[in-house]
Amino acid sequence: MATYVIGDLQGCFDELQGLLKKIDYQPKEDHLWFVGDIVNRGPKSLECLRFIKKLHEKGRAQMVLGNHDFHLLAAYAGLEKFQSKSDTLQPILKADDVKALINWLRTQPLMVSHSVFDAVMVHAGIPPQWTISEAQTYGKEVEAHLQSDDWKTFVTEHLFGAEPDEWCESLAGWARIRYIVNAFARMRYCDSNGKLEFKLKSAPDSTTGPFQPWFVHSNRKNKTHEIFFGHWSTLGAIDAYSIHATDTGCLWGGKLTAYCIETKQRHTLDCVQNCKPKNKKNI
Ligand SMILES: [Mn+2]
């Protein structure tokens, strides 16, 4: 039995199938962890969503919600203002089973923990000031809103926005929920206290001042666990600092990654250019 952590798919279904073949994936024995952003920009988001839902219902796969997965929930709920020309969500929104797909997607968590190893998976990261146990608790606060009867109001009116960018345990209401979502699903850079910086998307260099990749801060309280994440395609493959970066740019003609937790081995598939969207904005 193996647990493979699969990087951001963004609708690259054929590449996923190619990678599963390459690693000799055994559907009845192996588990798949998907780091989120399973949909959007690429050509086969509907196929990715159906595939992961089916495996999840059989107890063979888990996923966490990424920013593009939240975007799909909002698009279904009727929010138009953040929709982009490079979105490729229409086949899902028009599918016969869209309601079942969406109702399943909104039950997915922001963080997944391994049952044996001290390993967790999130989409973007965990701020330095949160322990793993705190992160778990905060994630559940968001999940409760997504799973409530009033979830559409949450995703259309309260979910999006870059404020507040600083965490404080006493943060309350939608501001608290928004920070938690932004940390788990959008963060790349922050300062040592978890103040978020969203303008920077490039790979780290010496010009970012107090803002550093969330995982390099020396005071980080969640170093107790190996943390798997995606979201940051310009970062490349990193296995250091007790973190594993798995978005190796499949969507951009890079590679799709499957990291085996048991063997600590990375497997990759070179991705074809036909997944590449014309508009490279809004990574
Ligand atoms: Mn993302």
Boltz pocket constraint, residues with backbone or C-beta under 6 A from the ligand:
constraints:
  - pocket:
      binder: B
      contacts: [[A, 37], [A, 66], [A, 67], [A, 68], [A, 123], [A, 185], [A, 230], [A, 231], [A, 232], [A, 283]]
      max_distance: 6.0
